[in-house]
Amino acid sequence: MDLFHGKKQTYQKNFRNFLFSLKIEYPKYYSYQGRKVTKKISLSKRDLIEKIYNQYSLDEYVIKYHHNKNFNKKIVLPNEFKKVCIEIGFGNGDFLIKNAISYPEELFIGIEVYLNGIAKVLKTITDLGLKNIILSNLNSIYFLEALMHNSIDKIFIINPDPWIKKRHNKRRLISFEFLELLSKIIKSENSIYITTDSRSYLNDIKDIFSENKDCLSTYDVKILSKNDKLYGISRYQRKAIEKGRNIYQLTL
């Protein structure tokens, strides 16, 4: 299945070890704030990625956009979908897959560091014949920068790594530059959803808005309850809930 109806043929190679070759050839684009790329991945999952990942990914196109000075064409997403949504850091893919199944008329882009999560989603795609998912293993910044402005309907960031130790706070995903980038690609306000169980992370994000009032729009914060759509949707959230922690949602 080719989401781009042949448009990718001009830049996509048909070698079996597509993703792993890209990671070796262009390590810069797969750098994740000093964290290990993945836990040990089984041979079967590796084989699945090698065989079909390139059918559901635009990684090579994004790398070409950044790496080739003579190529400056941003991604033009398929126009047959009613909405385009992104989940940054989809983990094992539960929420991504649930959305793709529930809303077949919408396109879902999932960006994830861990290859085990990528493999799980690929298997589900093939098992269920899903046709509305695009995957990326790139550092999310590079992917987002290659998107057209005002091209995304919703963005979900579910419990990003809080980097609890103070000396690691600078590794957190959410920064002023990151929020500014999201504001460029989103179509409308109140369409970016961030959840966290870390009060420290929540306060850091609030501080970013407080310090950049002239550049960023307003935001809303609430504590999620069992009836909320984004409550308990990831493994990390469920672990936090079991420990009695609140799940905070920021809507931007």
VEXDREN-2710 file (C-alpha; in Angstrom, 1 decimal):
% VEXDREN-2710
k/r/px/py/pz
1/MET/0.0/0.0/0.0
2/ASP/1.4/3.4/-1.0
3/LEU/-0.3/6.4/0.8
4/PHE/1.3/8.7/-1.8
5/HIS/0.1/6.9/-5.0
6/GLY/3.4/6.7/-6.7
7/LYS/4.7/10.2/-5.7
8/LYS/7.4/8.6/-3.6
9/GLN/9.0/6.7/-6.5
10/THR/11.3/9.6/-7.4
11/TYR/13.2/9.5/-4.1
12/GLN/12.5/6.2/-2.4
13/LYS/15.0/3.3/-2.7
14/ASN/13.9/-0.3/-2.7
15/PHE/16.5/-1.9/-0.5
16/ARG/15.5/-4.3/2.2
17/ASN/17.3/-2.6/5.1
18/PHE/15.8/0.8/4.4
19/LEU/15.5/2.3/7.9
20/PHE/18.6/0.8/9.3
21/SER/20.7/2.0/6.3
22/LEU/19.3/5.5/6.8
23/LYS/20.2/5.5/10.5
24/ILE/23.8/4.5/9.7
25/GLU/24.2/6.9/6.8
26/TYR/22.4/9.9/8.4
27/PRO/22.8/9.5/12.2
28/LYS/22.2/13.2/12.9
29/TYR/18.6/12.8/12.0
30/TYR/18.1/9.9/14.5
31/SER/19.6/11.6/17.5
32/TYR/17.4/11.6/20.6
33/GLN/18.8/13.7/23.3
34/GLY/21.4/11.2/24.4
35/ARG/18.9/8.4/25.0
36/LYS/19.3/4.9/23.7
37/VAL/17.5/4.4/20.4
38/THR/15.8/1.2/21.4
39/LYS/15.7/-1.8/23.7
40/LYS/16.9/-5.1/22.1
41/ILE/14.7/-5.8/19.1
42/SER/13.8/-9.3/18.0
43/LEU/14.9/-10.7/14.6
44/SER/11.2/-11.0/13.6
45/LYS/10.5/-7.4/14.3
46/ARG/13.7/-6.3/12.6
47/ASP/12.7/-8.3/9.6
48/LEU/9.3/-6.7/9.5
49/ILE/10.8/-3.2/9.6
50/GLU/13.3/-4.1/6.9
51/LYS/10.6/-5.4/4.6
52/ILE/7.8/-2.9/4.8
53/TYR/8.8/0.2/6.9
54/ASN/9.6/2.2/3.7
55/GLN/6.0/1.8/2.5
56/TYR/4.7/3.7/5.5
57/SER/7.4/6.3/6.1
58/LEU/8.6/9.6/4.7
59/ASP/12.0/9.5/6.5
60/GLU/14.1/9.6/3.4
61/TYR/12.1/12.5/2.0
62/VAL/12.5/14.4/5.2
63/ILE/16.3/13.8/5.2
64/LYS/16.5/14.9/1.6
65/TYR/14.6/18.1/2.5
66/HIS/17.2/19.0/5.2
67/HIS/20.3/17.5/3.7
68/ASN/20.1/18.4/0.0
69/LYS/20.5/22.2/-0.5
70/ASN/19.0/21.9/-3.9
71/PHE/15.8/20.2/-2.6
72/ASN/13.5/22.5/-0.6
73/LYS/10.1/20.9/-1.2
74/LYS/8.1/20.5/2.0
75/ILE/5.9/17.4/2.4
76/VAL/2.5/17.6/0.7
77/LEU/0.3/15.2/2.5
78/PRO/-2.5/13.1/0.8
79/ASN/-5.6/15.3/0.3
80/GLU/-8.2/12.5/0.4
81/PHE/-8.3/12.5/4.2
82/LYS/-10.7/14.8/6.2
83/LYS/-8.1/15.6/8.9
84/VAL/-4.4/15.0/9.5
85/CYS/-3.3/14.2/13.1
86/ILE/0.1/13.7/14.6
87/GLU/1.1/11.8/17.7
88/ILE/4.7/12.6/18.8
89/GLY/6.1/9.7/20.8
90/PHE/3.4/7.0/20.4
91/GLY/5.1/4.4/22.5
92/ASN/3.7/1.0/21.8
93/GLY/1.1/2.6/19.5
94/ASP/-2.1/1.8/21.3
95/PHE/-3.6/5.3/21.0
96/LEU/-2.3/5.7/17.4
97/ILE/-3.9/2.4/16.3
98/LYS/-7.1/3.0/18.1
99/ASN/-7.5/6.4/16.4
100/ALA/-6.6/5.0/12.9
101/ILE/-9.3/2.2/13.4
102/SER/-11.9/4.6/14.8
103/TYR/-11.4/7.3/12.1
104/PRO/-10.5/5.7/8.8
105/GLU/-11.3/9.0/7.0
106/GLU/-8.5/10.7/8.9
107/LEU/-4.7/10.4/8.4
108/PHE/-2.5/9.7/11.5
109/ILE/1.2/10.4/11.6
110/GLY/3.1/8.6/14.4
111/ILE/6.6/9.6/15.3
112/GLU/8.5/7.3/17.7
113/VAL/12.1/6.7/18.9
114/TYR/11.7/3.1/19.9
115/LEU/11.8/0.5/17.1
116/ASN/9.7/-2.0/19.1
117/GLY/6.8/0.4/19.0
118/ILE/7.3/0.9/15.2
119/ALA/7.3/-2.9/14.7
120/LYS/4.1/-3.4/16.7
121/VAL/2.3/-0.7/14.7
122/LEU/3.6/-2.2/11.4
123/LYS/2.3/-5.6/12.4
124/THR/-1.1/-4.2/13.2
125/ILE/-1.2/-2.2/10.0
126/THR/-0.6/-5.4/8.0
127/ASP/-2.9/-7.6/10.1
128/LEU/-5.9/-5.1/9.9
129/GLY/-5.1/-3.6/6.5
130/LEU/-5.0/-0.1/7.8
131/LYS/-4.4/2.6/5.1
132/ASN/-4.3/5.8/7.1
133/ILE/-1.0/5.7/9.1
134/ILE/2.4/7.2/8.3
135/LEU/5.3/6.4/10.6
136/SER/8.6/8.1/11.4
137/ASN/11.6/7.1/13.5
138/LEU/13.3/10.5/13.0
139/ASN/14.0/13.1/15.6
140/SER/10.6/14.8/15.6
141/ILE/12.0/18.2/15.0
142/TYR/13.3/17.3/11.5
143/PHE/9.9/15.8/10.5
144/LEU/7.9/18.7/11.8
145/GLU/10.1/21.2/10.1
146/ALA/9.5/19.5/6.7
147/LEU/5.7/19.9/7.0
148/MET/3.8/22.7/5.3
149/HIS/2.5/25.5/7.6
150/ASN/-1.1/25.2/8.7
151/SER/-1.3/21.6/7.5
152/ILE/-2.1/19.7/10.7
153/ASP/-5.5/19.4/12.4
154/LYS/-4.5/17.9/15.8
155/ILE/-1.2/17.1/17.6
156/PHE/-1.0/14.7/20.5
157/ILE/2.0/14.5/22.9
158/ILE/1.1/11.9/25.5
159/ASN/3.3/11.9/28.7
160/PRO/6.7/12.7/27.1
161/ASP/9.8/11.7/29.0
162/PRO/9.9/14.1/32.0
163/TRP/13.7/13.8/32.5
164/ILE/13.1/14.1/36.2
165/LYS/16.7/14.8/37.3
166/LYS/17.4/18.6/37.2
167/ARG/20.6/18.2/35.3
168/HIS/18.5/16.4/32.6
169/ASN/15.7/19.0/32.3
170/LYS/17.3/20.5/29.2
171/ARG/16.6/17.2/27.4
172/ARG/12.8/17.7/27.7
173/LEU/11.0/17.7/24.4
174/ILE/8.8/20.8/25.1
175/SER/10.7/24.0/24.7
176/PHE/9.8/27.5/23.4
177/GLU/11.3/26.6/20.0
178/PHE/9.4/23.4/19.9
179/LEU/6.1/25.1/20.7
180/GLU/6.7/27.8/18.2
181/LEU/7.2/25.1/15.5
182/LEU/4.0/23.4/16.5
183/SER/2.1/26.7/16.2
184/LYS/3.3/27.1/12.7
185/ILE/2.1/23.7/11.4
186/ILE/-1.2/23.5/13.3
187/LYS/-4.3/24.9/11.6
188/SER/-6.1/26.3/14.6
189/GLU/-5.7/27.0/18.3
190/ASN/-6.9/24.5/20.9
191/SER/-5.7/21.6/18.7
192/ILE/-2.5/20.7/20.5
193/TYR/-2.8/18.3/23.4
194/ILE/0.0/17.5/25.9
195/THR/-0.4/15.3/28.9
196/THR/2.1/14.7/31.7
197/ASP/2.1/13.3/35.3
198/SER/5.1/15.5/36.1
199/ARG/4.3/18.6/38.1
200/SER/7.8/19.9/37.4
201/TYR/7.3/19.4/33.6
202/LEU/3.9/21.1/33.8
203/ASN/5.4/24.1/35.6
204/ASP/8.2/24.3/33.1
205/ILE/5.7/24.5/30.2
206/LYS/3.8/27.2/32.1
207/ASP/7.0/29.2/32.5
208/ILE/7.7/29.0/28.8
209/PHE/4.3/30.5/28.1
210/SER/4.7/33.1/30.8
211/GLU/8.1/34.2/29.4
212/ASN/7.0/34.3/25.8
213/LYS/3.5/35.8/26.0
214/ASP/4.0/37.9/22.8
215/CYS/4.9/34.8/20.7
216/LEU/2.7/32.0/22.0
217/SER/-1.0/31.8/22.2
218/THR/-2.9/31.0/25.4
219/TYR/-3.3/27.6/27.0
220/ASP/-5.7/25.7/29.2
221/VAL/-4.7/23.2/32.0
222/LYS/-6.9/20.6/33.7
223/ILE/-6.5/17.4/35.7
224/LEU/-7.9/14.5/33.7
225/SER/-10.5/12.2/35.1
226/LYS/-11.7/8.7/34.0
227/ASN/-14.2/10.2/31.7
228/ASP/-11.7/12.2/29.7
229/LYS/-10.6/10.9/26.3
230/LEU/-6.8/11.1/27.0
231/TYR/-7.0/9.5/30.4
232/GLY/-5.1/6.2/30.9
233/ILE/-4.3/5.8/27.2
234/SER/-0.6/5.0/27.5
235/ARG/1.4/2.5/29.6
236/TYR/3.3/5.4/31.3
237/GLN/0.0/7.1/32.1
238/ARG/-1.4/3.9/33.6
239/LYS/1.7/3.4/35.7
240/ALA/1.4/7.0/37.0
241/ILE/-2.3/6.5/37.8
242/GLU/-1.5/3.3/39.7
243/LYS/0.9/5.3/41.8
244/GLY/-1.8/7.9/42.6
245/ARG/-0.4/10.7/40.4
246/ASN/-2.6/13.2/38.6
247/ILE/-2.5/13.3/34.8
248/TYR/-2.4/16.9/33.6
249/GLN/-3.6/18.0/30.2
250/LEU/-2.5/21.2/28.5
251/THR/-4.6/22.3/25.5
252/LEU/-2.8/24.9/23.3
END
